[in-house]
Amino acid sequence: DLRDMRSRIAAAKSPFGVWDAKLGPGRLQDIELFAQTGLILAGSPARDVISGLESSVATGLLNVAELEILSEAYFMMFRVQMATRLLTIGAVDVEKIGVKGRAVLLRAVGLDCISKAEIKLKMIYSSAGNIINSAVDDDGQKEGNSGR
């Protein structure tokens, strides 16, 4: 079901570029949906993303290292999303937001160069997306995690 939902969301909504931390594989919405799956599979009454990711470890969907990567990615993307919402309603154009706007984005990512920040975001999206893809692979079984 998670694979199907991710496919339908991807078909319906595309990211507005690298600074769109919400939409797309390995981004906020994808991590949130995955976390909800972890909560459901664990039968957890919690409703927050981190509890969902922790539940994904308990159910064997993730290992601890993957939990840490997704958690850190989630918090960074949340900061980026908040920063972009402060700067503009639509897609972020780093040339149009000015020096101070770019400084806001850079603080969210923790770097001092826009091009490096964009590379870092792409790497984080890719890493998070790969972790989620691996957890929901075709046979529903992650290597070494039989019995799910």
C-alpha positions in Angstrom: 0.0 0.0 0.0 2.8 2.4 0.8 4.5 1.8 -2.6 1.1 2.5 -4.3 0.5 5.7 -2.3 4.0 6.9 -3.0 3.5 6.3 -6.8 0.2 8.1 -6.8 1.6 11.1 -5.0 4.6 11.2 -7.3 2.3 11.2 -10.3 0.1 13.9 -8.9 2.7 16.3 -7.4 6.2 17.1 -8.5 8.7 19.2 -6.5 9.2 22.8 -7.5 13.0 22.4 -7.5 15.7 21.6 -5.0 14.4 24.1 -2.4 11.0 22.4 -2.3 11.6 20.2 0.8 8.0 19.0 1.0 7.3 17.2 -2.3 9.2 14.4 -3.9 11.0 11.1 -3.1 13.0 11.3 0.1 11.5 14.6 1.1 9.2 15.6 4.0 5.9 14.2 2.7 7.6 10.9 1.8 9.3 10.6 5.2 6.0 11.5 6.9 4.1 8.9 4.9 6.7 6.3 5.7 6.6 7.2 9.4 2.8 6.8 9.4 3.3 3.3 8.0 5.8 2.5 10.8 3.2 3.6 13.4 0.5 1.5 11.8 2.6 -1.6 11.6 3.7 -1.2 15.2 0.2 -0.5 16.4 1.5 2.6 18.1 -0.9 5.3 19.3 1.8 8.0 18.7 1.3 10.4 15.9 4.6 12.2 15.4 7.1 11.5 12.7 10.1 10.6 14.9 7.9 8.0 16.8 6.9 6.6 13.5 10.5 6.3 12.4 11.4 4.7 15.7 8.4 2.3 15.2 9.9 1.4 11.8 13.0 0.2 13.6 10.9 -1.8 16.0 9.1 -3.5 13.1 12.3 -4.1 11.1 11.7 -1.7 8.3 14.7 0.4 9.3 17.9 -0.1 11.2 19.2 2.4 13.8 21.6 4.1 11.3 18.8 4.6 8.8 16.6 6.0 11.6 19.3 8.6 12.4 19.7 9.5 8.7 16.0 9.9 8.2 15.5 11.9 11.4 18.3 14.3 10.6 17.0 14.7 7.0 13.5 15.3 8.3 14.6 18.1 10.7 16.8 19.8 8.1 14.0 19.6 5.5 11.6 21.0 8.0 13.9 24.0 8.6 14.3 24.5 4.8 10.5 24.4 4.4 9.9 27.0 7.1 12.6 29.2 5.6 11.2 29.0 2.1 7.7 29.7 3.3 8.9 32.9 5.0 10.5 34.0 1.7 7.9 33.2 -0.9 4.7 31.4 -1.6 5.8 29.4 -4.7 9.0 28.0 -5.9 12.2 29.6 -4.6 14.3 31.4 -7.1 17.6 32.1 -5.3 18.4 35.0 -7.6 15.1 36.8 -6.8 15.2 36.4 -3.0 18.3 38.6 -2.6 21.3 38.3 -0.3 19.3 38.2 2.9 16.9 35.7 1.6 19.8 33.4 0.6 21.2 33.9 4.0 18.0 32.6 5.5 18.2 29.5 3.3 21.8 28.9 4.1 21.2 29.1 7.9 18.5 26.4 7.4 21.0 24.1 5.7 24.0 25.0 7.8 26.2 26.1 5.0 27.6 29.3 3.6 27.3 28.7 -0.2 24.1 28.3 -2.2 25.6 25.8 -4.6 26.9 23.6 -1.8 23.6 23.8 0.0 21.8 22.7 -3.2 24.2 19.8 -3.6 23.7 18.8 0.1 19.9 18.9 -0.3 20.0 16.7 -3.4 22.2 14.2 -1.6 19.9 14.2 1.4 16.8 13.7 -0.7 18.5 10.9 -2.6 19.8 9.2 0.6 16.4 9.4 2.3 14.6 8.2 -0.8 16.9 5.3 -1.2 16.4 4.3 2.5 12.6 4.4 2.0 12.8 2.6 -1.3 14.9 -0.2 0.3 12.4 -0.5 3.2 9.5 -0.9 0.8 11.2 -3.1 -1.8 9.2 -5.3 -4.1 9.1 -8.4 -1.9 8.2 -6.5 1.2 11.2 -8.0 3.0 14.3 -6.0 3.8 17.4 -8.2 3.8 18.0 -9.7 7.2 14.6 -8.7 8.4 12.4 -11.7 7.8 9.3 -12.1 9.9 7.8 -8.8 9.2 
